[in-house]
Amino acid sequence: MFQTMGGNPRNFNKLDLYSLPSPCFVIDKKALQDNLEILYELKEDTNVKILLALKAFSTFSLAPLISNYLDGCCSSGLYETRLAKKYFKGEISTFSPAYKTDEFNEIAQKSNHIIFNSLNQMNDFYDVAKKFNNEIGIRINPLYSEVVNEKYSAASLNSRLGIHLEDLKNIDYKKLSGIHFHTLCEQNFKPLENTWNHIRKTIIPLSKELKWINLGGGHHITRKDYQINKLKKFLKQISYETSSQIYIEPGEAVVLDAGILVGEIIDYFKPNNKFSSEMAITDISATSHIPDVIEAPYRPALLNEPKTGHRVQLGGPSCLAGDNIGVYNFNLPPKIGQRIALLDQAHYTMVKTNFFNGVRMPSIAIWDSRTNDLNIIKEFSYEDFENKLS
Ligand SMILES: Cc1ncc(COP(=O)(O)O)c(C=O)c1O
């Protein structure tokens, strides 16, 4: 079980959890803005371009704020590209493991960079991408990764993502504007430097032909212990060495610790067996609302959790036996109706929710911890559940 790397409560202990519908995702504008300011300063100091990875966070109501700070979006296919074009300002860089013919025209029309995952796809779609004035990139697999969780390691020998360095020689470099790689997951600076050292001998000679190098996402830049000064030095150095525009496309780092998921205790009981834990059923479902808890798996941090106390297993309202969130300490046995909040729930959550079991989808709220202004920007109904089916 992986521990979450986030979990800084920021100002969320000032929020009245009972003023919200339940369940509800809440984004603190101030926390988001603080993250964006760190990223903006990085841009100013190093000339790096920063794109928001929509796969992590696509809450477009915040697009005007985000677009004030970042250079655009990175998208994974047609729908994210459309969303980026409709709501966000700036550049759109699209990478998909494989493009479909019937979607590619629109993707190419709306994107600025098209990044291919294979030579096949580059050959098939190059002319259309060029027709719409895209700059063409290829994703490489550096075959170097320090990601511990195999599921998130995109640079293993059998990863389907990116061409191997030796295959670069089969490309007509004149067709290429950029190189893309993505090997990090919630990492500090050093693994990025190590990855670069692993590929620099191949990339630097080739970079004379390139306009840009995209270092992907997974940089945990807005985390307190992130070595940002080392990153700044590194970005300046590689942009000098390669004479290329450097891009990064973080998702998590943009909204790290900027959102929570508020829920309610619906039932609490203790089986009559000394080996069983105390249990509470909540209206937060791991499988429907925060599937990474099961998929990663990881244990999200709980707002104001004491160090010791009643050990209570929190679980969701679905029928899945494994719909468990984790075991948490409570000062007192939880009461029915009591509100709880899971921390660091802005990224890879709202983009992944589903209606399994007809479980009610969390509302979405934007809160400003400076003013206590609260806006419920989205509520889901039975009709949303029905409309998804037929
Ligand atoms: C190609 C690519 N870019 C960017 C990201 C964003 O990564 P993160 O949210 O960890 O910063 C991902 C995440 O999987 C990715 O696959």
The ligand as a MOL file (V3000), in Angstrom:
LIG
                    3D

  0  0  0     0  0            999 V3000
M  V30 BEGIN CTAB
M  V30 COUNTS 16 16 0 0 0
M  V30 BEGIN ATOM
M  V30 1 C 2.2790 11.9070 -21.1060 0
M  V30 2 C 1.9320 12.4410 -19.7520 0
M  V30 3 N 2.1150 13.7510 -19.4890 0
M  V30 4 C 1.8030 14.2830 -18.2990 0
M  V30 5 C 1.2640 13.5120 -17.2880 0
M  V30 6 C 0.9120 14.1690 -15.9770 0
M  V30 7 O 1.5580 13.5790 -14.9300 0
M  V30 8 P 1.3800 14.1290 -13.4280 0
M  V30 9 O -0.0550 14.3420 -13.2040 0
M  V30 10 O 1.9330 13.0320 -12.5860 0
M  V30 11 O 2.1840 15.3810 -13.3460 0
M  V30 12 C 1.0470 12.1320 -17.5140 0
M  V30 13 C 0.4890 11.2850 -16.4750 0
M  V30 14 O 0.2660 10.1250 -16.5990 0
M  V30 15 C 1.3850 11.5830 -18.7840 0
M  V30 16 O 1.1790 10.2910 -19.0600 0
M  V30 END ATOM
M  V30 BEGIN BOND
M  V30 1 1 1 2
M  V30 2 1 2 3
M  V30 3 2 2 15
M  V30 4 2 3 4
M  V30 5 1 4 5
M  V30 6 1 5 6
M  V30 7 2 5 12
M  V30 8 1 6 7
M  V30 9 1 7 8
M  V30 10 2 8 9
M  V30 11 1 8 10
M  V30 12 1 8 11
M  V30 13 1 12 13
M  V30 14 1 12 15
M  V30 15 2 13 14
M  V30 16 1 15 16
M  V30 END BOND
M  V30 END CTAB
M  END
